[in-house]
Amino acid sequence: MNLPLFIARRYFLSKRKKNFINVISLISMTVVAIGTMSLIIVLSVFNGFGDLLRSLYGTIDANIVVTPATGKSFDYSETMLNEITAIEGVMSVTEVVENNALIKYKDAQRVAKVKGVSDNFIHEGRLKESIAYGRFQLKEGDANLAIIGFGIKRDLSIDASNDFYPLQLFYPKNVAPNMMNPEKMVNTMNILPGGIFAVEKYYDENYVYVPLEFALELFSYQGKRTAYEVQIDEGKSVSEMKASLSRLLGPEFKVLTNEEIHGNLYKILKIEKLFVFLILSIIIAIASINIFFSLTMLAIEKKKDVAILVAQGASVKFIRNIFLLEGCIVAFTGAFIGLILGLGISYAQQTFGFVSMGIQTAIHDAYPVKVEFMDVVYTVLCIVMITMVTSIQPAIKATQKIDLHHLQ
């Protein structure tokens, strides 16, 4: 006769001499729980760092950037600018002129990216929350002011509160072949430090923001721009706005979203996340070998019990399912406990931030965490696959060479 699956399993485990197998099963369950918990937590940290980078870049970069398809600059056209502004969903357009220049402050000097921006940049307030000290403004009356990255401020020992020492900016002119005077080969302009911003290492160590008119004169870019930075209305689709701008501007311009500008960085994060997932999955798979051994020993120990079930009418498939169920119970219990612990710890970190980065100058005090539903799904599928692979062979072995003579 056919016995219910859970009754047959109960019959197996009701026998004596099972302590060693139970210890191995407990160890397997614990390791699977720890592996599953680690997967959830580590993947959530990667998600958190991705979101943190997007939020940081969102405070300084525009939603969409328009640059020339070839070359460094393009001819400025007020008509084109008005057409971009007239597109439904465009909130504002910032004109940009950007190039490298030598910056000198007192006796220190270094090369940095000088980015000239129109007044819209200040009105949008993209850097306002990142000003460490000083003023968030590019002009004070008739005086031009520079907003300087913290890394540049540190390298040049800039005192933003001292109006007696301006920054000196140097940029080479288009020199005629017969020009011999070195002083006429370089544009030199002075500007007062206004504010210091701290966002992210790359920007902090490379960028100085100046008024557009100042940059046009320094780089001799009159009538030219290097980019338009487009901010769109909240709720508007970035991809749809990109498509509209691409149709308007044609193939002479590249239209890039914020995500595409930093696409390489996000790809690296995804690749790292994938490799971490694979490594932890391999660790869980290795730990699941304990399940294989415990089921194998169970199959060896219970040969007589298997023969009894067969004599009572149990089929080979039925016997296999008993051992598969035993492996699934061990693995799924461990996975369930690991999921609960992983989700609980991630939620606690996301809410309370009890694990700090331990860096005083960190842009975020605690490790950022974000749980994504698909990570949980992939983790569960991974556990299911590993469990089935490690349980199949012992289940098959349990039904091989069933000896009914044990009953005699």
C-alpha positions as CSV (number, residue, x, y, z in Angstrom):
1,M,0.0,0.0,0.0
2,N,1.1,3.6,-0.6
3,L,1.9,5.5,2.6
4,P,1.7,9.3,2.8
5,L,5.1,11.0,2.2
6,F,5.2,12.7,5.6
7,I,4.3,9.5,7.5
8,A,7.1,7.6,5.7
9,R,9.6,10.3,6.6
10,R,8.4,10.2,10.2
11,Y,8.9,6.5,10.1
12,F,12.6,6.9,9.0
13,L,13.4,9.6,11.6
14,S,11.6,7.8,14.5
15,K,14.4,5.2,14.7
16,R,17.4,5.4,16.9
17,K,21.0,5.9,15.9
18,K,20.1,9.1,14.0
19,N,22.0,11.7,16.2
20,F,25.0,11.9,13.9
21,I,22.9,12.4,10.8
22,N,20.8,15.0,12.6
23,V,23.9,17.0,13.6
24,I,25.1,17.0,10.0
25,S,21.7,18.2,8.8
26,L,21.7,20.9,11.5
27,I,25.2,22.1,10.3
28,S,24.0,22.1,6.7
29,M,20.9,24.1,7.6
30,T,23.0,26.6,9.5
31,V,25.5,27.1,6.7
32,V,22.7,27.5,4.1
33,A,21.1,30.1,6.4
34,I,24.3,32.0,6.8
35,G,25.0,31.9,3.1
36,T,21.5,33.0,2.2
37,M,21.7,35.8,4.8
38,S,25.0,37.0,3.4
39,L,23.7,37.0,-0.2
40,I,20.7,39.2,0.8
41,I,22.8,41.6,2.8
42,V,25.7,42.0,0.3
43,L,23.4,42.4,-2.7
44,S,21.4,45.0,-0.8
45,V,24.6,46.9,0.0
46,F,25.5,47.0,-3.7
47,N,22.0,48.3,-4.4
48,G,22.4,50.9,-1.8
49,F,25.7,52.1,-3.2
50,G,24.2,52.3,-6.6
51,D,21.3,54.5,-5.4
52,L,23.7,56.6,-3.4
53,L,25.8,57.3,-6.5
54,R,22.7,58.2,-8.5
55,S,21.5,60.6,-5.8
56,L,25.0,62.2,-5.6
57,Y,25.3,62.6,-9.3
58,G,21.7,63.9,-9.4
59,T,22.6,66.8,-7.2
60,I,25.3,68.0,-9.5
61,D,24.5,66.7,-13.0
62,A,21.6,67.6,-15.2
63,N,19.0,65.2,-16.2
64,I,20.1,65.4,-19.9
65,V,23.3,66.7,-21.4
66,V,23.6,67.8,-25.1
67,T,27.1,67.8,-26.6
68,P,28.5,67.9,-30.1
69,A,28.8,64.6,-31.9
70,T,32.3,65.6,-33.1
71,G,34.8,68.1,-31.7
72,K,34.8,69.8,-28.3
73,S,32.4,72.7,-29.0
74,F,29.6,73.9,-31.3
75,D,28.3,77.3,-32.5
76,Y,26.0,78.9,-30.1
77,S,22.5,79.6,-31.6
78,E,19.9,81.5,-29.6
79,T,17.2,80.0,-31.9
80,M,18.3,76.5,-31.1
81,L,18.3,77.3,-27.4
82,N,14.8,78.7,-27.6
83,E,13.6,75.6,-29.5
84,I,15.0,73.4,-26.7
85,T,13.5,75.5,-24.0
86,A,10.1,75.4,-25.8
87,I,9.9,71.6,-25.7
88,E,7.1,70.5,-23.3
89,G,8.7,69.1,-20.1
90,V,11.9,71.1,-20.3
91,M,12.3,73.1,-17.1
92,S,15.5,75.0,-17.8
93,V,18.6,74.9,-20.0
94,T,22.1,75.7,-18.7
95,E,24.7,76.9,-21.2
96,V,28.1,75.3,-20.5
97,V,31.7,76.1,-21.6
98,E,34.2,73.6,-20.1
99,N,38.0,73.1,-20.6
100,N,41.2,72.4,-18.7
101,A,43.1,75.3,-17.3
102,L,46.1,75.9,-15.0
103,I,45.0,77.3,-11.6
104,K,47.4,79.1,-9.3
105,Y,46.8,80.3,-5.7
106,K,49.6,82.0,-4.0
107,D,52.6,79.7,-4.6
108,A,50.6,76.5,-5.4
109,Q,49.3,75.5,-8.7
110,R,47.6,72.6,-10.5
111,V,45.5,71.8,-13.6
112,A,41.7,71.5,-13.2
113,K,38.5,71.5,-15.2
114,V,37.1,75.0,-15.3
115,K,33.4,74.8,-16.1
116,G,31.6,78.0,-17.0
117,V,27.8,77.9,-16.5
118,S,25.0,80.4,-17.1
119,D,22.9,81.8,-14.3
120,N,20.4,78.9,-14.6
121,F,22.9,76.7,-12.8
122,I,22.5,78.8,-9.6
123,H,18.7,79.0,-10.0
124,E,18.5,75.2,-10.3
125,G,20.4,74.9,-7.0
126,R,22.1,71.7,-8.1
127,L,25.2,72.3,-5.9
128,K,23.5,74.2,-3.1
129,E,23.2,71.3,-0.6
130,S,26.8,70.3,-1.2
131,I,28.4,73.6,-0.3
132,A,30.7,72.8,2.7
133,Y,31.4,76.4,3.4
134,G,31.4,79.8,1.6
135,R,28.8,81.1,-0.7
136,F,26.7,79.4,-3.3
137,Q,27.0,82.1,-5.9
138,L,29.0,82.9,-9.0
139,K,28.7,86.7,-8.8
140,E,28.6,89.3,-6.1
141,G,27.8,92.7,-7.7
142,D,30.3,93.1,-10.6
143,A,32.8,90.6,-9.1
144,N,33.0,87.1,-10.4
145,L,33.2,84.2,-7.9
146,A,34.4,80.6,-8.3
147,I,32.8,77.5,-6.6
148,I,35.7,75.2,-6.0
149,G,35.9,71.4,-5.3
150,F,37.1,70.4,-1.9
151,G,40.1,68.4,-3.3
152,I,41.3,71.5,-5.3
153,K,40.9,73.6,-2.2
154,R,43.0,71.2,-0.2
155,D,45.7,70.9,-2.8
156,L,46.1,74.7,-3.2
157,S,45.3,75.6,0.4
158,I,42.6,78.0,-0.7
159,D,41.0,80.2,1.9
160,A,37.5,81.0,0.6
161,S,37.0,83.7,3.3
162,N,40.0,85.7,2.2
163,D,39.1,88.2,-0.6
164,F,42.7,89.5,-0.9
165,Y,44.1,86.5,-2.7
166,P,42.3,85.6,-6.0
167,L,42.7,82.5,-8.1
168,Q,44.8,83.0,-11.2
169,L,43.7,81.0,-14.2
170,F,45.9,80.4,-17.3
171,Y,44.9,79.1,-20.7
172,P,47.0,79.1,-23.9
173,K,45.9,81.3,-26.8
174,N,45.8,80.4,-30.4
175,V,49.3,81.5,-31.1
176,A,50.5,82.9,-34.4
177,P,53.7,81.3,-35.8
178,N,55.8,84.5,-35.5
179,M,54.8,85.4,-31.9
180,M,57.8,85.5,-29.6
181,N,56.5,87.2,-26.4
182,P,55.5,84.4,-23.9
183,E,53.1,86.7,-22.0
184,K,51.0,87.0,-25.1
185,M,50.7,83.3,-25.6
186,V,48.5,82.8,-22.5
187,N,45.2,84.2,-21.3
188,T,45.5,85.1,-17.7
189,M,42.4,86.0,-15.5
190,N,41.8,86.4,-11.8
191,I,38.7,85.3,-9.9
192,L,37.8,85.3,-6.2
193,P,37.0,82.0,-4.4
194,G,33.4,82.1,-3.4
195,G,32.4,78.6,-2.1
196,I,33.8,75.1,-1.5
197,F,31.7,72.1,-2.5
198,A,32.1,68.4,-1.5
199,V,30.1,65.9,-3.5
200,E,32.2,63.0,-4.7
201,K,35.9,62.5,-5.1
202,Y,36.1,62.9,-8.9
203,Y,34.2,66.2,-8.9
204,D,35.8,67.4,-5.7
205,E,39.4,67.0,-7.1
206,N,38.8,68.2,-10.6
207,Y,36.1,70.9,-11.0
208,V,35.9,74.6,-10.5
209,Y,32.6,76.4,-11.5
210,V,32.8,79.9,-12.8
211,P,30.4,82.3,-14.6
212,L,29.8,81.6,-18.2
213,E,31.1,85.0,-19.4
214,F,34.3,84.5,-17.5
215,A,34.9,81.1,-19.1
216,L,34.1,82.5,-22.6
217,E,36.8,85.1,-22.2
218,L,39.3,82.8,-20.6
219,F,39.0,80.1,-23.3
220,S,38.3,82.6,-26.2
221,Y,35.1,80.7,-26.9
222,Q,33.0,83.7,-27.9
223,G,30.0,82.4,-30.0
224,K,30.6,78.8,-28.9
225,R,29.4,76.3,-26.2
226,T,30.6,72.9,-25.2
227,A,27.3,71.6,-23.9
228,Y,23.7,72.3,-22.9
229,E,22.5,70.9,-19.7
230,V,18.8,70.2,-19.6
231,Q,16.7,69.9,-16.5
232,I,13.2,68.4,-17.1
233,D,10.0,68.7,-15.1
234,E,9.5,66.3,-12.3
235,G,7.5,63.2,-13.4
236,K,8.5,63.5,-17.0
237,S,10.1,60.5,-18.6
238,V,13.8,61.0,-19.2
239,S,13.8,58.6,-22.2
240,E,10.9,60.4,-23.9
241,M,12.6,63.7,-23.4
242,K,15.8,62.4,-24.8
243,A,14.0,61.1,-27.9
244,S,12.4,64.5,-28.4
245,L,15.7,66.3,-28.1
246,S,17.4,63.9,-30.5
247,R,14.7,64.4,-33.1
248,L,15.0,68.2,-32.7
249,L,18.9,68.4,-32.8
250,G,19.6,65.7,-35.3
251,P,22.8,63.6,-35.7
252,E,25.1,66.6,-35.2
253,F,24.6,66.3,-31.4
254,K,24.8,63.6,-28.8
255,V,22.0,63.5,-26.2
256,L,22.9,61.7,-23.1
257,T,21.0,61.0,-19.9
258,N,22.5,61.2,-16.4
259,E,22.5,57.3,-16.4
260,E,24.4,57.1,-19.7
261,I,27.0,59.7,-18.6
262,H,28.0,57.5,-15.7
263,G,27.1,54.2,-17.5
264,N,30.6,52.7,-17.1
265,L,30.5,53.1,-13.3
266,Y,27.1,51.5,-13.0
267,K,28.2,48.7,-15.3
268,I,31.2,48.0,-13.0
269,L,28.8,47.9,-10.0
270,K,26.6,45.4,-11.7
271,I,29.5,43.2,-12.7
272,E,30.9,43.3,-9.1
273,K,27.4,42.4,-7.8
274,L,27.1,39.5,-10.3
275,F,30.5,38.1,-9.3
276,V,29.7,38.4,-5.6
277,F,26.4,36.6,-6.2
278,L,28.3,33.8,-8.0
279,I,31.0,33.5,-5.3
280,L,28.4,33.3,-2.5
281,S,26.3,30.9,-4.5
282,I,29.4,28.6,-4.9
283,I,30.0,28.9,-1.1
284,I,26.4,27.8,-0.5
285,A,26.8,25.0,-3.0
286,I,29.9,23.8,-1.2
287,A,28.1,24.0,2.1
288,S,25.3,21.9,0.6
289,I,27.7,19.0,0.2
290,N,26.8,18.3,3.8
291,I,23.2,17.7,2.7
292,F,24.6,15.2,0.1
293,F,26.6,13.3,2.8
294,S,23.8,13.3,5.4
295,L,21.3,12.0,2.8
296,T,23.8,9.4,1.6
297,M,24.4,8.1,5.1
298,L,20.7,8.1,5.7
299,A,20.2,6.0,2.6
300,I,22.8,3.5,3.8
301,E,21.4,3.3,7.3
302,K,17.8,2.9,6.2
303,K,18.2,0.1,3.6
304,K,16.1,-2.2,5.7
305,D,13.5,0.4,6.3
306,V,13.4,1.1,2.5
307,A,12.9,-2.6,1.9
308,I,10.0,-2.6,4.4
309,L,8.3,0.2,2.5
310,V,8.8,-1.5,-0.8
311,A,7.3,-4.7,0.6
312,Q,4.3,-2.7,1.7
313,G,3.8,-1.4,-1.8
314,A,5.8,1.8,-1.9
315,S,7.1,2.6,-5.4
316,V,10.6,3.6,-6.4
317,K,9.5,7.1,-7.2
318,F,7.8,7.3,-3.7
319,I,11.1,6.3,-2.0
320,R,13.1,8.9,-4.0
321,N,10.6,11.6,-3.0
322,I,11.1,10.8,0.7
323,F,14.9,11.6,0.4
324,L,14.3,14.6,-1.9
325,L,11.8,15.9,0.7
326,E,14.4,15.4,3.5
327,G,17.0,17.4,1.5
328,C,14.5,20.1,0.6
329,I,13.4,20.5,4.3
330,V,16.9,20.9,5.5
331,A,17.9,23.4,2.7
332,F,14.6,25.4,2.6
333,T,14.5,25.7,6.4
334,G,18.0,27.1,6.3
335,A,17.1,29.4,3.4
336,F,14.0,30.6,5.1
337,I,15.9,31.5,8.3
338,G,18.6,33.1,6.2
339,L,16.0,35.2,4.3
340,I,14.3,36.4,7.5
341,L,17.7,37.3,9.0
342,G,19.0,39.0,5.9
343,L,15.9,41.0,5.3
344,G,15.6,41.9,9.0
345,I,19.3,43.1,9.2
346,S,19.0,45.0,5.9
347,Y,15.8,46.7,7.1
348,A,17.4,47.6,10.4
349,Q,20.5,49.1,8.7
350,Q,18.3,51.0,6.2
351,T,16.1,52.4,9.0
352,F,18.6,53.0,11.9
353,G,22.1,52.9,10.1
354,F,23.8,51.1,13.0
355,V,26.8,50.0,10.9
356,S,28.9,53.1,10.2
357,M,31.4,53.5,7.4
358,G,33.9,54.6,10.1
359,I,35.2,57.5,7.9
360,Q,34.7,61.0,9.2
361,T,34.8,62.6,5.8
362,A,32.4,60.0,4.3
363,I,29.5,61.5,2.3
364,H,27.2,59.0,4.0
365,D,27.5,58.1,7.7
366,A,26.2,54.5,7.5
367,Y,26.4,51.8,4.8
368,P,23.6,52.4,2.3
369,V,21.2,49.5,1.9
370,K,18.3,48.8,-0.4
371,V,16.5,45.4,-0.8
372,E,15.3,44.6,-4.3
373,F,12.6,42.0,-4.9
374,M,14.5,40.3,-7.7
375,D,17.5,39.7,-5.5
376,V,15.3,37.7,-3.2
377,V,13.8,35.8,-6.1
378,Y,17.3,35.0,-7.6
379,T,18.5,33.9,-4.1
380,V,15.5,31.6,-3.6
381,L,15.9,30.1,-7.1
382,C,19.6,29.5,-6.5
383,I,18.9,27.7,-3.2
384,V,16.2,25.5,-5.0
385,M,18.6,24.5,-7.8
386,I,21.5,23.7,-5.4
387,T,19.1,21.7,-3.2
388,M,17.8,19.6,-6.1
389,V,21.3,18.9,-7.4
390,T,22.6,17.8,-4.0
391,S,19.5,15.7,-3.2
392,I,19.0,13.8,-6.4
393,Q,22.0,11.5,-6.2
394,P,21.3,10.2,-2.7
395,A,17.6,9.8,-3.5
396,I,18.6,7.6,-6.5
397,K,21.1,5.6,-4.5
398,A,18.5,4.9,-1.8
399,T,16.4,2.9,-4.3
400,Q,19.2,1.0,-5.9
401,K,19.8,-2.7,-4.9
402,I,16.8,-2.9,-2.5
403,D,17.3,-6.1,-0.6
404,L,14.0,-7.7,0.5
405,H,16.0,-10.5,2.3
406,H,16.5,-7.9,5.1
407,L,12.9,-8.6,6.0
408,Q,13.6,-12.3,6.7
